Amino acid sequence: MIKKTAAVFALAVLFVAGDAAAQTPAPRATIQTSMGNIVVELDAGHTPATVANFTRYAMEGHFDGTVIYRVVPGFVIQAGSIDAQGMSRSVHEPIPLETANASSNLRGSISMARADDPASATAEFFINLADNSGLDRQPDDHDNKTGYASFGHVVEGMDVVDRIAMVPLMGGQGPFPDADPAMPVTIVKVTIQ
């Protein structure tokens, strides 16, 4: 009877521990901007390397004092490594593309920007202003070489994102001078909870 009770107790402990792990909240990033806060829930379950990369930059203070340097109304706002003078900060080695399990690039999702090389994402990220499924991995891609890895979604502050999307443009700085806000929209700090 004691062995049976001990076995039932052990199973109960495993069940509770498993249930607690399943209920562990997803990590969140608060992007504090000069126009308000944006809170993003990060999807470490589907894009672990991408979330770890973003978290690393945030914890190092890489994003603090940078600006939203690209605004394309109806498409995306983009940030990462550019300061208000249009100068780029140094970055770590690129990470592998994680579109195979990533969510779709829907309105409010946050994704990694990259160059033509699929494994070229560093610190640049964008928030989708619309459903941009054309940025998702292509259905015939068996080598994980297409699309942009969506690694989370906005859970608070989409109104802030929308306000940023309406700022006057042509600031003339950074890699997208025509899409640069005329008055800088600063990322004050990014914190991870």
Number of C-alpha atoms within 10 A of each C-alpha: 6 7 8 9 10 11 12 12 12 12 12 12 12 12 12 12 12 12 11 11 10 10 9 9 11 14 15 19 19 19 21 17 22 16 14 17 20 19 19 25 21 28 19 16 12 19 21 15 16 28 19 13 17 24 20 15 19 21 14 11 15 19 26 22 18 26 26 26 30 24 26 16 16 15 15 23 23 22 23 26 24 21 22 18 12 19 13 14 13 11 14 11 12 14 16 17 23 24 26 20 14 24 22 23 27 20 19 23 26 28 29 25 21 20 9 9 11 19 17 16 25 23 26 17 24 22 27 26 23 15 15 16 15 12 18 19 23 15 8 8 12 10 7 17 18 22 25 27 30 31 30 28 23 21 14 15 17 19 12 15 22 16 12 20 21 13 15 13 19 15 19 16 21 21 14 16 16 17 22 27 24 16 12 19 21 21 22 18 19 24 17 17 10
